[in-house]
Amino acid sequence: MKTTKEKDPTCAEEIMKHYSSRMKKIQLLFGSHHFPEDRAKVIEQLIDVGHELEADATQEQIEEAISAAVCDYGLGFDYVEPDTWKDQTEGYFRYQLSWGGPSEEFRFYVSPVAEGQQFTPYKIEFWFMDWFDSAGYRVMNESLTRTDKEGTVTLKQIDERELLLSVFDWFQEIGATTI
């Protein structure tokens, strides 16, 4: 009897699963001003990202753990110069979450600004890459909206965009966006 080897899924087939997983963690870490009401779930999620908390943790202890986790999450934030990669004409700020096989990162594309001014991203993408395969997912385009297949923007999409803009703002506040 002939057996067929099951083909590994492509990055394009897997990207939304990875994007959703990362967004849940980013929501917990950077969206703490939208504090969920389910304390047990928050504590469980903080433990998932490597922080210890007791079941009876106070609101203040949870917020302190979130602040500490923000600093520990991801591998790095840096600027990728134009033409670093083949067919990459634009520079971008990279929030690298994992490296190797697979790799995940958010890319924040910004317009040039005068010295001393803050950057404003005009495009945000999530990239999932795994050994000679990659896929990108545009979270936000030049018009500062993300559209679905029908051309409409959902509240969830706006929330994701705003959350990722707040992530970029946090990196600006700590001085990580100098080129």
C-alpha positions in Angstrom: 0.0 0.0 0.0 1.3 3.4 -1.0 1.5 6.1 1.8 1.7 9.8 1.1 3.7 12.1 3.2 1.6 14.9 4.6 2.9 18.3 3.4 3.8 20.9 6.0 1.5 23.9 6.0 2.9 27.0 4.2 3.5 30.3 6.1 0.5 31.7 4.2 -1.7 28.9 5.6 -0.4 29.5 9.1 0.1 33.2 9.4 -3.3 34.1 10.9 -3.0 31.5 13.7 0.4 33.0 14.7 -0.9 36.6 14.3 -3.9 35.9 16.5 -1.7 34.3 19.2 0.7 37.2 19.2 -2.1 39.8 19.3 -3.6 38.1 22.4 -0.3 38.4 24.2 0.2 42.0 23.0 -3.3 42.9 24.1 -2.5 41.6 27.6 0.9 43.4 27.8 0.2 46.7 26.0 -3.5 47.0 26.3 -3.6 46.9 30.1 -5.7 50.0 30.3 -8.5 47.8 28.9 -8.1 45.5 32.0 -10.1 42.3 31.6 -12.6 41.5 34.4 -11.6 37.8 34.6 -8.7 37.9 37.1 -7.9 34.2 36.8 -7.5 34.4 33.1 -5.2 37.4 33.4 -3.0 35.6 35.9 -2.9 32.5 33.7 -1.9 34.6 30.7 0.9 36.3 32.7 2.2 33.0 33.7 2.1 32.0 30.0 4.5 34.8 29.2 6.8 33.9 32.1 5.7 35.8 35.2 4.7 34.3 38.5 1.6 35.5 40.3 -0.5 34.1 43.1 -4.2 33.5 42.6 -5.1 36.2 45.1 -2.8 38.9 43.4 -4.0 42.4 43.9 -4.8 44.7 40.9 -1.5 46.6 41.7 0.6 43.3 41.6 -1.0 42.3 38.3 -0.3 45.8 36.8 3.3 45.5 38.0 3.7 42.1 36.4 2.2 43.4 33.2 4.7 46.3 33.2 7.6 43.9 33.8 6.4 41.5 31.1 6.2 44.3 28.5 10.0 44.8 28.9 10.7 41.1 28.6 8.5 40.3 25.6 10.0 39.9 22.2 13.7 39.7 21.1 14.3 43.2 20.0 13.2 46.4 18.3 15.5 47.9 15.6 15.5 49.7 12.3 16.0 47.7 9.1 17.6 50.0 6.4 16.2 50.0 2.9 17.7 47.4 0.6 18.8 45.2 3.5 16.9 42.3 1.9 16.3 41.5 -1.8 13.3 43.4 -3.1 13.0 45.5 0.0 13.1 49.2 -1.0 11.6 50.7 2.2 13.1 50.8 5.6 11.1 49.8 8.6 11.2 49.5 12.4 11.1 45.7 13.3 9.6 44.4 16.5 11.1 40.9 16.4 9.2 38.4 18.5 11.0 35.1 17.5 13.9 34.1 15.4 15.0 30.9 13.6 12.4 28.5 12.4 9.8 30.0 12.6 10.3 33.7 13.0 7.7 36.3 13.7 7.9 40.1 13.6 5.8 43.3 13.2 7.1 45.9 10.8 6.3 49.5 11.3 6.8 51.7 8.2 7.2 55.4 8.9 7.6 58.6 6.9 10.8 60.6 7.4 10.4 63.3 10.0 12.5 66.4 11.0 15.0 65.9 13.8 13.3 65.8 17.2 9.8 64.9 15.8 7.9 61.7 16.6 7.5 59.1 13.9 4.0 58.1 12.8 3.6 54.7 11.1 1.7 54.7 7.9 1.8 50.9 7.4 2.0 48.0 9.9 2.6 44.4 8.8 2.9 41.1 10.7 5.4 38.6 9.1 5.7 34.9 9.7 8.8 33.2 8.2 10.0 29.7 8.2 12.9 28.3 6.2 12.7 29.7 2.7 9.0 30.5 3.1 7.3 33.6 4.4 4.0 35.4 4.5 3.0 39.0 5.4 -0.3 40.2 6.8 -1.0 43.9 6.4 -2.6 45.1 9.6 -2.7 48.8 8.6 -2.2 50.5 5.2 -1.4 54.0 4.1 -4.9 55.3 4.8 -4.5 54.2 8.4 -7.3 51.7 8.1 -7.2 47.9 7.5 -9.9 46.6 5.2 -11.3 43.2 4.9 -12.2 41.4 1.6 -15.4 43.5 1.3 -13.6 46.8 1.8 -15.1 47.6 5.2 -13.3 48.1 8.5 -14.4 46.3 11.6 -14.2 47.5 15.2 -11.8 44.6 16.0 -9.5 45.8 13.2 -9.5 49.4 14.5 -8.7 48.1 18.0 -5.8 46.0 16.7 -4.5 49.0 14.7 -4.7 51.3 17.8 -3.1 48.7 20.0 -0.1 48.3 17.6 0.2 52.0 17.3 0.4 52.2 21.1 3.2 49.5 21.0 5.1 51.7 18.5 4.5 54.8 20.7 5.9 52.9 23.7 9.1 52.2 21.8 9.3 55.9 20.9 8.8 56.9 24.6 11.7 54.7 25.7 14.0 56.1 22.9 14.1 53.0 20.7 13.2 54.8 17.4 16.3 56.7 16.7 17.8 56.1 13.3 
